[in-house]
């Protein structure tokens, strides 16, 4: 199995999600989604640093970004 290299920003997202003790499933899914948009990565990283959100708040924010960010691809 080939592993994708993570960018410094993706590593920062991973570190922050682990620091906030998010579940592994949320971390894996979120990184997969956020990989589609650098702008979304910036927004979520800033949000986590400023708010230290619960998993629920994080998912709500990510869902909002997915519906408004034109770089996020809709999957069938």
Number of C-alpha atoms within 10 A of each C-alpha: 3 4 5 6 8 12 10 9 14 19 13 14 23 19 13 17 23 13 10 14 12 17 11 11 8 14 19 11 10 18 17 11 16 21 16 15 17 14 15 20 22 14 14 18 18 13 14 17 11 9 10 15 16 13 16 10 13 20 14 12 15 18 11 11 20 19 11 10 13 10 14 18 12 8 4 3
